[in-house]
Amino acid sequence: ALAREVCVEATAAGIGTVVSGCVGPRGDGYDPGAVMSHREAQDYHAIQIESFAAARADQVTAITMTTVAESIGVVRAAEVAGLPAAISLTVETDGRLPTGQPLHEAIDEVDAETGAAAAYFMVNCAHPTHFARAVEHPGGWRHRVAGLRANASARSHAELDDATELDDGDPHDLAAQHRALREHLPAVRVLGGCCGTDARHVAAIVGAWTAD
């Protein structure tokens, strides 16, 4: 209800809005842990996704997904609920999911198992340097990546877990790292930030991405 009130005000101001119901992975977003089957993941996430549908959310966004199976379950549960789903995967410093699967293979597999039912994919909770090499891999999968929500820090997930102080990195360097990704990710239209970022980072990222 609060989100819808904001939508009314935003629309009156000429600002487009999307109300997204966000789900996270079962357990630790940095550790795949005990991997669920597609069906288990669908059943697990269906309750929350159905509540989003009842509350008139515009879409479901699964954030910091660590496994393909859970991503597939979210897409299927959202499809049953009649909502589009965005799947945001996280990667380690080598550009692979915490399970070790390459990013391009993960996206292709989710699409193959769901008939490309996901609205789009994103990458979040990783620094651009972690997945810069991964997005160089050719293929149609790159056109399925429509969003980036990177960390300010270039530290690994394990290092961030052990950190006692916030590492907010360098907003301008982070923006430059995003700009370097643009030629490989032509479909990106959602830009934001994840761990350690604030309005400075997002403004710099958007400015760099949209500059001629």
C-alpha positions as CSV (number, residue, x, y, z in Angstrom):
1,A,0.0,0.0,0.0
2,L,2.8,2.4,0.8
3,A,4.5,1.6,-2.5
4,R,1.3,2.3,-4.4
5,E,1.0,5.7,-2.6
6,V,4.5,6.6,-3.7
7,C,3.6,5.5,-7.3
8,V,0.7,7.9,-7.4
9,E,2.9,10.8,-6.3
10,A,5.6,9.7,-8.7
11,T,3.3,9.4,-11.6
12,A,1.9,12.9,-10.9
13,A,5.5,14.1,-11.1
14,G,6.1,12.4,-14.4
15,I,8.3,9.6,-13.0
16,G,7.7,6.0,-14.1
17,T,7.6,3.4,-11.4
18,V,7.8,-0.4,-11.0
19,V,6.8,-2.0,-7.7
20,S,9.0,-5.0,-7.3
21,G,8.6,-7.7,-4.7
22,C,12.1,-8.9,-3.9
23,V,13.0,-12.4,-2.8
24,G,16.4,-13.6,-1.7
25,P,18.0,-17.1,-1.8
26,R,17.3,-19.6,0.9
27,G,20.1,-19.3,3.4
28,D,23.4,-17.4,2.8
29,G,23.5,-15.3,-0.3
30,Y,27.3,-15.9,-0.5
31,D,27.1,-19.7,0.0
32,P,24.8,-22.0,-2.1
33,G,24.7,-24.5,0.8
34,A,22.3,-27.4,0.3
35,V,21.1,-26.9,-3.3
36,M,17.4,-27.3,-3.7
37,S,15.8,-29.0,-6.7
38,H,13.8,-26.9,-9.2
39,R,10.5,-28.1,-7.6
40,E,11.6,-27.5,-4.0
41,A,12.7,-24.0,-4.9
42,Q,9.4,-23.3,-6.7
43,D,7.4,-24.5,-3.7
44,Y,9.7,-22.6,-1.2
45,H,9.3,-19.3,-3.0
46,A,5.7,-19.6,-4.2
47,I,4.2,-18.5,-0.8
48,Q,6.0,-15.1,-0.9
49,I,5.5,-14.6,-4.6
50,E,1.8,-15.3,-4.4
51,S,1.6,-12.7,-1.6
52,F,3.3,-10.2,-4.0
53,A,0.7,-11.0,-6.6
54,A,-2.1,-10.5,-4.2
55,A,-0.6,-7.2,-3.2
56,R,-0.5,-6.1,-6.8
57,A,3.3,-6.0,-7.3
58,D,4.4,-5.4,-10.8
59,Q,7.1,-8.0,-10.8
60,V,9.3,-10.3,-8.7
61,T,13.0,-9.7,-8.5
62,A,15.2,-12.5,-7.1
63,I,18.4,-10.9,-5.7
64,T,21.8,-12.5,-5.1
65,M,20.9,-15.9,-6.5
66,T,23.6,-18.4,-6.1
67,T,22.3,-21.4,-8.0
68,V,20.5,-22.2,-11.2
69,A,18.0,-24.5,-9.6
70,E,16.7,-21.9,-7.2
71,S,16.5,-19.3,-10.0
72,I,14.5,-21.7,-12.1
73,G,12.1,-22.3,-9.2
74,V,11.6,-18.6,-8.7
75,V,10.8,-18.1,-12.4
76,R,8.3,-20.9,-12.4
77,A,6.6,-19.7,-9.2
78,A,6.3,-16.2,-10.7
79,E,4.9,-17.6,-13.9
80,V,2.2,-19.5,-12.0
81,A,1.4,-16.3,-10.0
82,G,1.2,-14.3,-13.2
83,L,4.1,-12.0,-12.5
84,P,7.2,-11.3,-14.6
85,A,10.4,-12.3,-12.8
86,A,13.9,-10.7,-12.9
87,I,16.7,-13.0,-11.8
88,S,19.8,-11.4,-10.4
89,L,22.8,-13.7,-10.0
90,T,25.9,-13.1,-7.9
91,V,29.4,-14.2,-8.8
92,E,32.7,-14.7,-7.1
93,T,35.9,-12.9,-8.1
94,D,36.4,-15.3,-11.0
95,G,33.1,-14.4,-12.6
96,R,31.5,-17.7,-11.7
97,L,28.5,-18.4,-9.5
98,P,29.4,-19.7,-5.9
99,T,28.6,-23.2,-7.3
100,G,31.5,-22.7,-9.8
101,Q,29.2,-22.5,-12.9
102,P,30.2,-19.8,-15.4
103,L,27.7,-16.9,-15.7
104,H,26.8,-17.4,-19.3
105,E,26.1,-21.1,-18.7
106,A,23.8,-20.3,-15.7
107,I,21.7,-17.8,-17.7
108,D,21.5,-20.1,-20.7
109,E,20.4,-23.0,-18.4
110,V,17.7,-21.0,-16.6
111,D,16.3,-19.9,-20.0
112,A,16.4,-23.4,-21.4
113,E,14.6,-24.9,-18.4
114,T,11.9,-22.2,-18.3
115,G,11.4,-21.4,-22.0
116,A,13.1,-18.0,-21.5
117,A,10.2,-17.0,-19.1
118,A,12.4,-14.7,-17.0
119,A,11.8,-11.0,-18.0
120,Y,15.5,-10.4,-17.7
121,F,18.7,-11.1,-15.7
122,M,20.9,-9.0,-13.6
123,V,24.2,-9.3,-11.8
124,N,24.5,-8.0,-8.2
125,C,26.7,-8.1,-5.1
126,A,30.0,-8.3,-7.0
127,H,32.4,-5.7,-8.2
128,P,32.6,-5.1,-12.0
129,T,36.2,-6.4,-12.0
130,H,34.8,-9.8,-10.8
131,F,32.7,-10.3,-13.9
132,A,34.3,-8.1,-16.6
133,R,36.0,-11.2,-18.2
134,A,32.8,-13.2,-17.9
135,V,30.7,-10.8,-20.0
136,E,33.3,-11.0,-22.8
137,H,32.0,-14.5,-23.6
138,P,30.0,-14.2,-26.8
139,G,26.4,-15.3,-27.2
140,G,22.8,-14.2,-27.0
141,W,22.9,-14.5,-23.3
142,R,24.4,-11.1,-23.1
143,H,21.2,-9.6,-24.4
144,R,19.3,-11.1,-21.5
145,V,21.4,-9.2,-19.0
146,A,19.4,-6.0,-18.4
147,G,20.6,-4.9,-15.0
148,L,23.7,-4.3,-12.9
149,R,23.8,-3.7,-9.1
150,A,27.5,-3.9,-8.3
151,N,29.4,-3.6,-5.0
152,A,31.5,-0.6,-4.3
153,S,34.3,-2.8,-2.9
154,A,36.5,-5.1,-5.0
155,R,36.9,-7.5,-2.1
156,S,35.7,-11.1,-2.3
157,H,32.5,-12.2,-0.5
158,A,34.6,-13.9,2.1
159,E,36.6,-10.7,2.7
160,L,33.5,-8.6,3.0
161,D,32.1,-11.1,5.5
162,D,35.1,-10.7,7.7
163,A,35.3,-6.9,7.3
164,T,34.7,-4.7,10.3
165,E,34.5,-1.4,8.4
166,L,32.6,-0.3,5.4
167,D,34.6,-0.3,2.1
168,D,32.9,2.2,-0.1
169,G,35.6,2.1,-2.8
170,D,35.9,4.9,-5.3
171,P,32.6,6.1,-6.9
172,H,34.4,7.4,-10.0
173,D,36.5,4.3,-10.6
174,L,33.4,2.2,-10.1
175,A,31.6,4.3,-12.8
176,A,34.6,3.8,-15.1
177,Q,34.5,0.0,-14.6
178,H,30.8,0.0,-15.5
179,R,31.4,2.1,-18.6
180,A,33.9,-0.6,-19.8
181,L,31.2,-3.2,-19.6
182,R,28.8,-1.3,-21.8
183,E,30.0,-2.7,-25.2
184,H,29.4,-6.3,-24.0
185,L,26.0,-5.7,-22.3
186,P,23.9,-3.7,-24.8
187,A,20.6,-4.5,-23.1
188,V,21.3,-3.0,-19.7
189,R,18.6,-0.5,-18.6
190,V,18.6,-1.0,-14.9
191,L,21.5,0.5,-12.9
192,G,21.9,0.7,-9.2
193,G,24.3,-0.4,-6.4
194,C,24.8,-3.1,-3.9
195,C,27.1,-3.4,-0.9
196,G,28.9,-0.2,0.1
197,T,27.2,2.0,-2.5
198,D,25.2,5.2,-1.9
199,A,23.8,8.0,-4.1
200,R,27.3,9.1,-5.1
201,H,28.1,5.8,-6.7
202,V,24.7,5.5,-8.4
203,A,24.9,9.0,-9.9
204,A,28.5,8.4,-11.1
205,I,27.5,5.0,-12.6
206,V,24.5,6.4,-14.5
207,G,26.4,9.4,-15.7
208,A,29.2,7.2,-17.1
209,W,26.9,4.6,-18.6
210,T,24.7,7.2,-20.4
211,A,27.5,9.5,-21.6
212,D,28.1,9.6,-25.4
